[in-house]
Amino acid sequence: METRRHNAEIAAGFLAWCRQNKGLQESTCEQYAQDIEALTAWMSQVESGRTMRLEWLNADIIETWAKQMMAQRHSTNTVNRRMSTMSQLGAWMKKRHITEQNPMDGMTRPKRAKTLPKPADIAMVGAYLRREASSTQDRQLQALVALMMQTGIRISEALGLEYSDIDKQEHALTIRGKGAKERRVYYTRETAEKLNLWAQERRERRGRVFTMSYWEAYSQLRDTLRTGNRGITPHQLRHAFATRQLEMGTDMMTLANMMGHEDLATTRRYIRVSDNRQRQAFTA
């Protein structure tokens, strides 16, 4: 019990620092918390790890955990994300002199398979947005989907959006993205109508535009917009925006600015998606 309480205090200190000093989105902090919880849950199942404190971690222990996750068929992306969380936690503990070195030093991470982004089905999303919303939940989700499809903003940016960030006359948003960098994006009258319907439902024109958490948005998208047995993810809406912009002839630098990419190499991935779609249309 003492070890568990101690580890919870370490995790709480790290998460508080992430929110206050790094300015991370709440969805990112929630993910960090879940990754740390996954690690401590695993340690509690291993006899030698039940009394282990987070500051005693080392590369061998983390690598053992990673191998077990891979054996249990966790995706490489999930394992690598958790390794990244441990690296951030380790760096914080070292900076606070809780530990002498980052436990991730010397750790070899699983290699990610190089895959193309998978954009959302634009026709299916369009049909959903044309449908009359049947509930409060549906009106909020339609406003969120319309905004993300129209602007390409990240789900964390959308959920962090405040009414003071909206310029109604220009149909523009001020987005505070990664690293607290600001950019301006624009949306159409149709999207404005969805936002207005949601605002009327809330009867609130200040503070956060959307009231759902990241996980609520994720699950509602997955359950509402489905292709076969698979639901759409928030990031697929961003992929769909980028792919559509390229097919409309938007140049790479403009698209990178619209999406908040610091590295053009990230934006270039979408060229391959667009090429694939064009090839499929040609051979259909």
ChimeraX commands (.cxc) that place a marker at each C-alpha (Angstrom):
marker #1 position 0.00,0.00,0.00 radius 0.5
marker #1 position 2.86,2.37,0.85 radius 0.5
marker #1 position 4.56,1.69,-2.49 radius 0.5
marker #1 position 1.33,2.24,-4.39 radius 0.5
marker #1 position 0.73,5.54,-2.59 radius 0.5
marker #1 position 4.32,6.64,-3.24 radius 0.5
marker #1 position 4.07,5.84,-6.97 radius 0.5
marker #1 position 0.73,7.65,-7.19 radius 0.5
marker #1 position 2.35,10.76,-5.68 radius 0.5
marker #1 position 5.21,10.58,-8.21 radius 0.5
marker #1 position 2.73,10.24,-11.07 radius 0.5
marker #1 position 0.58,13.10,-9.75 radius 0.5
marker #1 position 3.64,15.39,-9.51 radius 0.5
marker #1 position 4.68,14.54,-13.05 radius 0.5
marker #1 position 1.20,15.15,-14.47 radius 0.5
marker #1 position 0.84,18.45,-12.60 radius 0.5
marker #1 position 4.17,19.57,-14.06 radius 0.5
marker #1 position 3.03,18.56,-17.58 radius 0.5
marker #1 position -0.12,20.66,-17.23 radius 0.5
marker #1 position 1.46,23.70,-15.60 radius 0.5
marker #1 position 4.94,23.89,-17.15 radius 0.5
marker #1 position 4.66,22.17,-20.52 radius 0.5
marker #1 position 1.17,23.42,-21.32 radius 0.5
marker #1 position 0.11,20.02,-22.69 radius 0.5
marker #1 position -3.47,19.37,-23.77 radius 0.5
marker #1 position -5.60,17.56,-21.19 radius 0.5
marker #1 position -6.04,14.60,-23.56 radius 0.5
marker #1 position -2.25,14.13,-23.64 radius 0.5
marker #1 position -2.05,14.26,-19.84 radius 0.5
marker #1 position -4.89,11.74,-19.59 radius 0.5
marker #1 position -2.96,9.43,-21.91 radius 0.5
marker #1 position 0.21,9.83,-19.81 radius 0.5
marker #1 position -1.78,8.92,-16.70 radius 0.5
marker #1 position -3.19,5.78,-18.34 radius 0.5
marker #1 position 0.25,4.69,-19.55 radius 0.5
marker #1 position 1.76,5.07,-16.07 radius 0.5
marker #1 position -1.21,3.21,-14.60 radius 0.5
marker #1 position -0.61,0.39,-17.12 radius 0.5
marker #1 position 3.01,0.15,-15.98 radius 0.5
marker #1 position 2.21,0.10,-12.25 radius 0.5
marker #1 position -0.56,-2.47,-12.85 radius 0.5
marker #1 position 1.95,-4.70,-14.62 radius 0.5
marker #1 position 4.50,-4.27,-11.82 radius 0.5
marker #1 position 1.90,-5.24,-9.22 radius 0.5
marker #1 position 1.34,-8.54,-11.06 radius 0.5
marker #1 position 5.04,-9.43,-10.94 radius 0.5
marker #1 position 6.17,-10.69,-7.54 radius 0.5
marker #1 position 9.47,-8.80,-7.64 radius 0.5
marker #1 position 7.72,-5.62,-8.76 radius 0.5
marker #1 position 5.04,-5.29,-6.09 radius 0.5
marker #1 position 7.23,-3.17,-3.84 radius 0.5
marker #1 position 9.07,-1.40,-6.67 radius 0.5
marker #1 position 9.05,2.37,-6.75 radius 0.5
marker #1 position 8.99,4.25,-10.03 radius 0.5
marker #1 position 12.41,5.80,-9.38 radius 0.5
marker #1 position 13.95,2.29,-9.27 radius 0.5
marker #1 position 13.01,1.59,-12.88 radius 0.5
marker #1 position 15.75,0.84,-15.39 radius 0.5
marker #1 position 16.04,-0.07,-19.08 radius 0.5
marker #1 position 15.93,-3.84,-18.38 radius 0.5
marker #1 position 12.64,-3.59,-16.48 radius 0.5
marker #1 position 11.04,-1.35,-19.12 radius 0.5
marker #1 position 12.27,-3.64,-21.90 radius 0.5
marker #1 position 10.77,-6.67,-20.12 radius 0.5
marker #1 position 7.44,-4.84,-19.94 radius 0.5
marker #1 position 7.66,-3.91,-23.62 radius 0.5
marker #1 position 8.36,-7.52,-24.63 radius 0.5
marker #1 position 5.40,-8.75,-22.62 radius 0.5
marker #1 position 3.12,-6.18,-24.26 radius 0.5
marker #1 position 4.30,-7.33,-27.70 radius 0.5
marker #1 position 3.72,-10.98,-26.68 radius 0.5
marker #1 position 0.19,-10.01,-25.66 radius 0.5
marker #1 position -0.28,-8.54,-29.16 radius 0.5
marker #1 position -0.40,-4.90,-28.19 radius 0.5
marker #1 position 0.23,-2.79,-31.29 radius 0.5
marker #1 position 3.71,-1.43,-31.90 radius 0.5
marker #1 position 2.22,2.08,-31.81 radius 0.5
marker #1 position 0.79,1.46,-28.32 radius 0.5
marker #1 position 4.07,0.06,-27.01 radius 0.5
marker #1 position 6.08,2.94,-28.46 radius 0.5
marker #1 position 3.65,5.50,-27.08 radius 0.5
marker #1 position 4.02,3.99,-23.62 radius 0.5
marker #1 position 7.80,4.00,-24.01 radius 0.5
marker #1 position 7.62,7.68,-24.91 radius 0.5
marker #1 position 5.57,8.35,-21.76 radius 0.5
marker #1 position 8.18,6.52,-19.67 radius 0.5
marker #1 position 10.91,8.62,-21.29 radius 0.5
marker #1 position 9.08,11.82,-20.35 radius 0.5
marker #1 position 8.48,10.56,-16.82 radius 0.5
marker #1 position 12.12,9.48,-16.48 radius 0.5
marker #1 position 13.40,12.85,-17.70 radius 0.5
marker #1 position 11.18,14.60,-15.15 radius 0.5
marker #1 position 12.35,12.35,-12.29 radius 0.5
marker #1 position 15.97,12.97,-13.23 radius 0.5
marker #1 position 15.41,16.72,-13.40 radius 0.5
marker #1 position 13.81,16.63,-9.94 radius 0.5
marker #1 position 16.70,14.49,-8.61 radius 0.5
marker #1 position 14.25,11.70,-7.79 radius 0.5
marker #1 position 16.45,9.33,-9.79 radius 0.5
marker #1 position 20.01,9.55,-11.05 radius 0.5
marker #1 position 19.26,8.71,-14.66 radius 0.5
marker #1 position 16.39,8.34,-17.07 radius 0.5
marker #1 position 15.35,4.64,-17.00 radius 0.5
marker #1 position 14.82,4.82,-20.76 radius 0.5
marker #1 position 18.53,5.49,-21.41 radius 0.5
marker #1 position 19.85,2.57,-23.45 radius 0.5
marker #1 position 16.37,1.22,-24.16 radius 0.5
marker #1 position 15.73,-0.18,-27.66 radius 0.5
marker #1 position 12.18,0.51,-28.78 radius 0.5
marker #1 position 10.17,-1.74,-31.13 radius 0.5
marker #1 position 10.26,-0.55,-34.73 radius 0.5
marker #1 position 7.07,0.87,-36.18 radius 0.5
marker #1 position 5.84,-0.48,-39.46 radius 0.5
marker #1 position 5.72,2.29,-42.03 radius 0.5
marker #1 position 2.09,2.64,-43.03 radius 0.5
marker #1 position 0.14,5.24,-44.93 radius 0.5
marker #1 position -2.39,7.39,-43.07 radius 0.5
marker #1 position -5.95,6.15,-43.57 radius 0.5
marker #1 position -8.33,9.04,-44.26 radius 0.5
marker #1 position -11.98,8.94,-43.27 radius 0.5
marker #1 position -14.58,8.15,-45.91 radius 0.5
marker #1 position -15.53,11.68,-46.99 radius 0.5
marker #1 position -18.83,10.60,-48.57 radius 0.5
marker #1 position -19.93,8.84,-45.37 radius 0.5
marker #1 position -18.95,11.81,-43.21 radius 0.5
marker #1 position -20.79,14.16,-45.58 radius 0.5
marker #1 position -23.94,12.05,-45.36 radius 0.5
marker #1 position -23.73,12.16,-41.56 radius 0.5
marker #1 position -23.38,15.95,-41.52 radius 0.5
marker #1 position -26.40,16.37,-43.83 radius 0.5
marker #1 position -28.53,14.30,-41.48 radius 0.5
marker #1 position -30.68,16.21,-38.99 radius 0.5
marker #1 position -29.25,15.89,-35.50 radius 0.5
marker #1 position -31.59,13.92,-33.24 radius 0.5
marker #1 position -30.12,14.70,-29.81 radius 0.5
marker #1 position -27.91,17.06,-27.83 radius 0.5
marker #1 position -25.05,14.59,-28.13 radius 0.5
marker #1 position -25.54,14.40,-31.89 radius 0.5
marker #1 position -25.55,18.19,-32.31 radius 0.5
marker #1 position -22.26,18.48,-30.46 radius 0.5
marker #1 position -20.68,15.63,-32.43 radius 0.5
marker #1 position -21.83,17.09,-35.76 radius 0.5
marker #1 position -20.31,20.46,-34.86 radius 0.5
marker #1 position -17.03,18.77,-33.90 radius 0.5
marker #1 position -16.89,16.60,-37.03 radius 0.5
marker #1 position -17.74,19.52,-39.34 radius 0.5
marker #1 position -15.05,21.68,-37.76 radius 0.5
marker #1 position -12.34,19.02,-37.97 radius 0.5
marker #1 position -13.20,18.07,-41.55 radius 0.5
marker #1 position -13.22,21.73,-42.59 radius 0.5
marker #1 position -10.03,22.87,-40.85 radius 0.5
marker #1 position -7.88,19.78,-40.26 radius 0.5
marker #1 position -7.24,20.72,-36.64 radius 0.5
marker #1 position -6.21,18.07,-34.13 radius 0.5
marker #1 position -8.81,16.63,-31.76 radius 0.5
marker #1 position -6.94,18.13,-28.79 radius 0.5
marker #1 position -7.03,21.55,-30.50 radius 0.5
marker #1 position -10.74,21.25,-31.20 radius 0.5
marker #1 position -11.62,20.23,-27.64 radius 0.5
marker #1 position -9.46,23.04,-26.25 radius 0.5
marker #1 position -11.16,25.64,-28.43 radius 0.5
marker #1 position -12.88,28.52,-26.62 radius 0.5
marker #1 position -15.56,30.89,-27.90 radius 0.5
marker #1 position -13.06,33.74,-27.61 radius 0.5
marker #1 position -10.94,31.95,-30.27 radius 0.5
marker #1 position -13.73,32.27,-32.86 radius 0.5
marker #1 position -13.94,35.18,-35.28 radius 0.5
marker #1 position -17.53,34.92,-36.51 radius 0.5
marker #1 position -17.23,37.65,-39.12 radius 0.5
marker #1 position -14.23,36.07,-40.81 radius 0.5
marker #1 position -15.33,32.48,-40.11 radius 0.5
marker #1 position -11.87,31.94,-38.61 radius 0.5
marker #1 position -10.36,30.24,-35.57 radius 0.5
marker #1 position -7.22,31.00,-33.60 radius 0.5
marker #1 position -5.65,27.64,-32.83 radius 0.5
marker #1 position -3.08,27.13,-30.11 radius 0.5
marker #1 position -1.26,24.02,-31.20 radius 0.5
marker #1 position 1.78,22.07,-30.09 radius 0.5
marker #1 position 4.39,24.13,-28.29 radius 0.5
marker #1 position 1.78,26.87,-27.67 radius 0.5
marker #1 position 2.22,28.07,-31.28 radius 0.5
marker #1 position -0.74,29.92,-32.77 radius 0.5
marker #1 position -2.15,29.68,-36.27 radius 0.5
marker #1 position -5.35,30.85,-37.98 radius 0.5
marker #1 position -7.68,28.51,-39.86 radius 0.5
marker #1 position -10.96,29.13,-41.69 radius 0.5
marker #1 position -14.28,27.34,-42.00 radius 0.5
marker #1 position -17.39,27.57,-44.19 radius 0.5
marker #1 position -20.90,28.85,-43.56 radius 0.5
marker #1 position -22.17,25.26,-43.30 radius 0.5
marker #1 position -19.75,24.59,-40.46 radius 0.5
marker #1 position -20.76,27.88,-38.83 radius 0.5
marker #1 position -24.38,26.69,-38.85 radius 0.5
marker #1 position -23.39,23.47,-37.05 radius 0.5
marker #1 position -21.47,25.48,-34.46 radius 0.5
marker #1 position -24.43,27.84,-33.98 radius 0.5
marker #1 position -26.86,24.93,-33.50 radius 0.5
marker #1 position -24.62,23.50,-30.82 radius 0.5
marker #1 position -24.18,26.91,-29.14 radius 0.5
marker #1 position -27.97,27.36,-29.04 radius 0.5
marker #1 position -28.28,23.91,-27.47 radius 0.5
marker #1 position -25.77,24.82,-24.78 radius 0.5
marker #1 position -27.18,28.34,-24.30 radius 0.5
marker #1 position -23.58,29.31,-23.58 radius 0.5
marker #1 position -21.28,31.56,-25.59 radius 0.5
marker #1 position -18.20,31.62,-23.38 radius 0.5
marker #1 position -15.55,29.19,-22.18 radius 0.5
marker #1 position -14.94,25.93,-24.01 radius 0.5
marker #1 position -16.92,25.32,-27.20 radius 0.5
marker #1 position -17.13,21.55,-26.68 radius 0.5
marker #1 position -17.95,19.85,-23.40 radius 0.5
marker #1 position -16.86,16.29,-24.17 radius 0.5
marker #1 position -13.55,14.72,-23.17 radius 0.5
marker #1 position -11.12,13.14,-25.63 radius 0.5
marker #1 position -12.36,9.64,-24.82 radius 0.5
marker #1 position -16.00,10.65,-25.16 radius 0.5
marker #1 position -15.26,12.16,-28.59 radius 0.5
marker #1 position -13.29,9.09,-29.63 radius 0.5
marker #1 position -15.99,6.61,-28.59 radius 0.5
marker #1 position -18.85,8.65,-30.09 radius 0.5
marker #1 position -17.04,8.89,-33.42 radius 0.5
marker #1 position -16.27,5.20,-33.38 radius 0.5
marker #1 position -19.86,4.24,-32.61 radius 0.5
marker #1 position -21.60,6.76,-34.89 radius 0.5
marker #1 position -19.44,6.73,-38.03 radius 0.5
marker #1 position -18.63,3.18,-39.04 radius 0.5
marker #1 position -17.24,1.44,-42.11 radius 0.5
marker #1 position -18.03,-2.23,-41.71 radius 0.5
marker #1 position -16.89,-3.23,-38.23 radius 0.5
marker #1 position -14.54,-0.29,-37.81 radius 0.5
marker #1 position -15.38,3.18,-36.60 radius 0.5
marker #1 position -13.69,6.42,-37.65 radius 0.5
marker #1 position -11.03,7.88,-35.36 radius 0.5
marker #1 position -10.49,11.62,-34.78 radius 0.5
marker #1 position -7.17,11.52,-36.61 radius 0.5
marker #1 position -8.80,10.03,-39.72 radius 0.5
marker #1 position -10.82,13.25,-40.04 radius 0.5
marker #1 position -7.52,15.16,-40.10 radius 0.5
marker #1 position -6.16,12.76,-42.70 radius 0.5
marker #1 position -9.29,13.27,-44.83 radius 0.5
marker #1 position -8.84,17.05,-44.68 radius 0.5
marker #1 position -5.20,16.83,-45.81 radius 0.5
marker #1 position -5.95,14.39,-48.62 radius 0.5
marker #1 position -8.81,16.51,-49.92 radius 0.5
marker #1 position -6.68,19.68,-49.83 radius 0.5
marker #1 position -3.94,18.02,-51.88 radius 0.5
marker #1 position -6.46,16.77,-54.43 radius 0.5
marker #1 position -7.80,20.34,-54.69 radius 0.5
marker #1 position -4.29,21.58,-55.51 radius 0.5
marker #1 position -3.27,23.16,-52.19 radius 0.5
marker #1 position 0.50,23.58,-52.13 radius 0.5
marker #1 position 2.62,21.76,-49.55 radius 0.5
marker #1 position 3.76,24.80,-47.56 radius 0.5
marker #1 position 0.21,26.14,-47.21 radius 0.5
marker #1 position -1.09,22.75,-46.11 radius 0.5
marker #1 position 1.72,22.41,-43.55 radius 0.5
marker #1 position 0.76,25.80,-42.09 radius 0.5
marker #1 position -2.93,24.89,-42.04 radius 0.5
marker #1 position -2.23,21.66,-40.16 radius 0.5
marker #1 position 0.36,23.10,-37.79 radius 0.5
marker #1 position 3.20,20.87,-39.02 radius 0.5
marker #1 position 6.70,22.06,-38.17 radius 0.5
marker #1 position 8.35,19.55,-40.51 radius 0.5
marker #1 position 7.32,19.31,-44.17 radius 0.5
marker #1 position 8.26,15.63,-44.10 radius 0.5
marker #1 position 5.15,15.04,-41.97 radius 0.5
marker #1 position 2.96,16.74,-44.57 radius 0.5
marker #1 position 4.59,14.86,-47.46 radius 0.5
marker #1 position 3.15,11.59,-46.16 radius 0.5
marker #1 position -0.23,12.73,-47.44 radius 0.5
marker #1 position 1.08,12.93,-51.01 radius 0.5
marker #1 position 1.34,9.15,-50.97 radius 0.5
marker #1 position -2.26,8.86,-49.76 radius 0.5
marker #1 position -3.46,11.18,-52.51 radius 0.5
marker #1 position -1.47,9.30,-55.16 radius 0.5
marker #1 position -2.98,6.00,-54.02 radius 0.5
marker #1 position -6.53,7.38,-54.23 radius 0.5
marker #1 position -5.91,8.80,-57.69 radius 0.5
marker #1 position -4.50,5.46,-58.85 radius 0.5
marker #1 position -7.54,3.61,-57.49 radius 0.5
marker #1 position -9.87,6.01,-59.32 radius 0.5
marker #1 position -7.92,5.52,-62.57 radius 0.5
marker #1 position -8.04,1.71,-62.37 radius 0.5
marker #1 position -11.63,1.43,-61.14 radius 0.5
marker link #1:1,2 radius 0.2
marker link #1:2,3 radius 0.2
marker link #1:3,4 radius 0.2
marker link #1:4,5 radius 0.2
marker link #1:5,6 radius 0.2
marker link #1:6,7 radius 0.2
marker link #1:7,8 radius 0.2
marker link #1:8,9 radius 0.2
marker link #1:9,10 radius 0.2
marker link #1:10,11 radius 0.2
marker link #1:11,12 radius 0.2
marker link #1:12,13 radius 0.2
marker link #1:13,14 radius 0.2
marker link #1:14,15 radius 0.2
marker link #1:15,16 radius 0.2
marker link #1:16,17 radius 0.2
marker link #1:17,18 radius 0.2
marker link #1:18,19 radius 0.2
marker link #1:19,20 radius 0.2
marker link #1:20,21 radius 0.2
marker link #1:21,22 radius 0.2
marker link #1:22,23 radius 0.2
marker link #1:23,24 radius 0.2
marker link #1:24,25 radius 0.2
marker link #1:25,26 radius 0.2
marker link #1:26,27 radius 0.2
marker link #1:27,28 radius 0.2
marker link #1:28,29 radius 0.2
marker link #1:29,30 radius 0.2
marker link #1:30,31 radius 0.2
marker link #1:31,32 radius 0.2
marker link #1:32,33 radius 0.2
marker link #1:33,34 radius 0.2
marker link #1:34,35 radius 0.2
marker link #1:35,36 radius 0.2
marker link #1:36,37 radius 0.2
marker link #1:37,38 radius 0.2
marker link #1:38,39 radius 0.2
marker link #1:39,40 radius 0.2
marker link #1:40,41 radius 0.2
marker link #1:41,42 radius 0.2
marker link #1:42,43 radius 0.2
marker link #1:43,44 radius 0.2
marker link #1:44,45 radius 0.2
marker link #1:45,46 radius 0.2
marker link #1:46,47 radius 0.2
marker link #1:47,48 radius 0.2
marker link #1:48,49 radius 0.2
marker link #1:49,50 radius 0.2
marker link #1:50,51 radius 0.2
marker link #1:51,52 radius 0.2
marker link #1:52,53 radius 0.2
marker link #1:53,54 radius 0.2
marker link #1:54,55 radius 0.2
marker link #1:55,56 radius 0.2
marker link #1:56,57 radius 0.2
marker link #1:57,58 radius 0.2
marker link #1:58,59 radius 0.2
marker link #1:59,60 radius 0.2
marker link #1:60,61 radius 0.2
marker link #1:61,62 radius 0.2
marker link #1:62,63 radius 0.2
marker link #1:63,64 radius 0.2
marker link #1:64,65 radius 0.2
marker link #1:65,66 radius 0.2
marker link #1:66,67 radius 0.2
marker link #1:67,68 radius 0.2
marker link #1:68,69 radius 0.2
marker link #1:69,70 radius 0.2
marker link #1:70,71 radius 0.2
marker link #1:71,72 radius 0.2
marker link #1:72,73 radius 0.2
marker link #1:73,74 radius 0.2
marker link #1:74,75 radius 0.2
marker link #1:75,76 radius 0.2
marker link #1:76,77 radius 0.2
marker link #1:77,78 radius 0.2
marker link #1:78,79 radius 0.2
marker link #1:79,80 radius 0.2
marker link #1:80,81 radius 0.2
marker link #1:81,82 radius 0.2
marker link #1:82,83 radius 0.2
marker link #1:83,84 radius 0.2
marker link #1:84,85 radius 0.2
marker link #1:85,86 radius 0.2
marker link #1:86,87 radius 0.2
marker link #1:87,88 radius 0.2
marker link #1:88,89 radius 0.2
marker link #1:89,90 radius 0.2
marker link #1:90,91 radius 0.2
marker link #1:91,92 radius 0.2
marker link #1:92,93 radius 0.2
marker link #1:93,94 radius 0.2
marker link #1:94,95 radius 0.2
marker link #1:95,96 radius 0.2
marker link #1:96,97 radius 0.2
marker link #1:97,98 radius 0.2
marker link #1:98,99 radius 0.2
marker link #1:99,100 radius 0.2
marker link #1:100,101 radius 0.2
marker link #1:101,102 radius 0.2
marker link #1:102,103 radius 0.2
marker link #1:103,104 radius 0.2
marker link #1:104,105 radius 0.2
marker link #1:105,106 radius 0.2
marker link #1:106,107 radius 0.2
marker link #1:107,108 radius 0.2
marker link #1:108,109 radius 0.2
marker link #1:109,110 radius 0.2
marker link #1:110,111 radius 0.2
marker link #1:111,112 radius 0.2
marker link #1:112,113 radius 0.2
marker link #1:113,114 radius 0.2
marker link #1:114,115 radius 0.2
marker link #1:115,116 radius 0.2
marker link #1:116,117 radius 0.2
marker link #1:117,118 radius 0.2
marker link #1:118,119 radius 0.2
marker link #1:119,120 radius 0.2
marker link #1:120,121 radius 0.2
marker link #1:121,122 radius 0.2
marker link #1:122,123 radius 0.2
marker link #1:123,124 radius 0.2
marker link #1:124,125 radius 0.2
marker link #1:125,126 radius 0.2
marker link #1:126,127 radius 0.2
marker link #1:127,128 radius 0.2
marker link #1:128,129 radius 0.2
marker link #1:129,130 radius 0.2
marker link #1:130,131 radius 0.2
marker link #1:131,132 radius 0.2
marker link #1:132,133 radius 0.2
marker link #1:133,134 radius 0.2
marker link #1:134,135 radius 0.2
marker link #1:135,136 radius 0.2
marker link #1:136,137 radius 0.2
marker link #1:137,138 radius 0.2
marker link #1:138,139 radius 0.2
marker link #1:139,140 radius 0.2
marker link #1:140,141 radius 0.2
marker link #1:141,142 radius 0.2
marker link #1:142,143 radius 0.2
marker link #1:143,144 radius 0.2
marker link #1:144,145 radius 0.2
marker link #1:145,146 radius 0.2
marker link #1:146,147 radius 0.2
marker link #1:147,148 radius 0.2
marker link #1:148,149 radius 0.2
marker link #1:149,150 radius 0.2
marker link #1:150,151 radius 0.2
marker link #1:151,152 radius 0.2
marker link #1:152,153 radius 0.2
marker link #1:153,154 radius 0.2
marker link #1:154,155 radius 0.2
marker link #1:155,156 radius 0.2
marker link #1:156,157 radius 0.2
marker link #1:157,158 radius 0.2
marker link #1:158,159 radius 0.2
marker link #1:159,160 radius 0.2
marker link #1:160,161 radius 0.2
marker link #1:161,162 radius 0.2
marker link #1:162,163 radius 0.2
marker link #1:163,164 radius 0.2
marker link #1:164,165 radius 0.2
marker link #1:165,166 radius 0.2
marker link #1:166,167 radius 0.2
marker link #1:167,168 radius 0.2
marker link #1:168,169 radius 0.2
marker link #1:169,170 radius 0.2
marker link #1:170,171 radius 0.2
marker link #1:171,172 radius 0.2
marker link #1:172,173 radius 0.2
marker link #1:173,174 radius 0.2
marker link #1:174,175 radius 0.2
marker link #1:175,176 radius 0.2
marker link #1:176,177 radius 0.2
marker link #1:177,178 radius 0.2
marker link #1:178,179 radius 0.2
marker link #1:179,180 radius 0.2
marker link #1:180,181 radius 0.2
marker link #1:181,182 radius 0.2
marker link #1:182,183 radius 0.2
marker link #1:183,184 radius 0.2
marker link #1:184,185 radius 0.2
marker link #1:185,186 radius 0.2
marker link #1:186,187 radius 0.2
marker link #1:187,188 radius 0.2
marker link #1:188,189 radius 0.2
marker link #1:189,190 radius 0.2
marker link #1:190,191 radius 0.2
marker link #1:191,192 radius 0.2
marker link #1:192,193 radius 0.2
marker link #1:193,194 radius 0.2
marker link #1:194,195 radius 0.2
marker link #1:195,196 radius 0.2
marker link #1:196,197 radius 0.2
marker link #1:197,198 radius 0.2
marker link #1:198,199 radius 0.2
marker link #1:199,200 radius 0.2
marker link #1:200,201 radius 0.2
marker link #1:201,202 radius 0.2
marker link #1:202,203 radius 0.2
marker link #1:203,204 radius 0.2
marker link #1:204,205 radius 0.2
marker link #1:205,206 radius 0.2
marker link #1:206,207 radius 0.2
marker link #1:207,208 radius 0.2
marker link #1:208,209 radius 0.2
marker link #1:209,210 radius 0.2
marker link #1:210,211 radius 0.2
marker link #1:211,212 radius 0.2
marker link #1:212,213 radius 0.2
marker link #1:213,214 radius 0.2
marker link #1:214,215 radius 0.2
marker link #1:215,216 radius 0.2
marker link #1:216,217 radius 0.2
marker link #1:217,218 radius 0.2
marker link #1:218,219 radius 0.2
marker link #1:219,220 radius 0.2
marker link #1:220,221 radius 0.2
marker link #1:221,222 radius 0.2
marker link #1:222,223 radius 0.2
marker link #1:223,224 radius 0.2
marker link #1:224,225 radius 0.2
marker link #1:225,226 radius 0.2
marker link #1:226,227 radius 0.2
marker link #1:227,228 radius 0.2
marker link #1:228,229 radius 0.2
marker link #1:229,230 radius 0.2
marker link #1:230,231 radius 0.2
marker link #1:231,232 radius 0.2
marker link #1:232,233 radius 0.2
marker link #1:233,234 radius 0.2
marker link #1:234,235 radius 0.2
marker link #1:235,236 radius 0.2
marker link #1:236,237 radius 0.2
marker link #1:237,238 radius 0.2
marker link #1:238,239 radius 0.2
marker link #1:239,240 radius 0.2
marker link #1:240,241 radius 0.2
marker link #1:241,242 radius 0.2
marker link #1:242,243 radius 0.2
marker link #1:243,244 radius 0.2
marker link #1:244,245 radius 0.2
marker link #1:245,246 radius 0.2
marker link #1:246,247 radius 0.2
marker link #1:247,248 radius 0.2
marker link #1:248,249 radius 0.2
marker link #1:249,250 radius 0.2
marker link #1:250,251 radius 0.2
marker link #1:251,252 radius 0.2
marker link #1:252,253 radius 0.2
marker link #1:253,254 radius 0.2
marker link #1:254,255 radius 0.2
marker link #1:255,256 radius 0.2
marker link #1:256,257 radius 0.2
marker link #1:257,258 radius 0.2
marker link #1:258,259 radius 0.2
marker link #1:259,260 radius 0.2
marker link #1:260,261 radius 0.2
marker link #1:261,262 radius 0.2
marker link #1:262,263 radius 0.2
marker link #1:263,264 radius 0.2
marker link #1:264,265 radius 0.2
marker link #1:265,266 radius 0.2
marker link #1:266,267 radius 0.2
marker link #1:267,268 radius 0.2
marker link #1:268,269 radius 0.2
marker link #1:269,270 radius 0.2
marker link #1:270,271 radius 0.2
marker link #1:271,272 radius 0.2
marker link #1:272,273 radius 0.2
marker link #1:273,274 radius 0.2
marker link #1:274,275 radius 0.2
marker link #1:275,276 radius 0.2
marker link #1:276,277 radius 0.2
marker link #1:277,278 radius 0.2
marker link #1:278,279 radius 0.2
marker link #1:279,280 radius 0.2
marker link #1:280,281 radius 0.2
marker link #1:281,282 radius 0.2
marker link #1:282,283 radius 0.2
marker link #1:283,284 radius 0.2
view
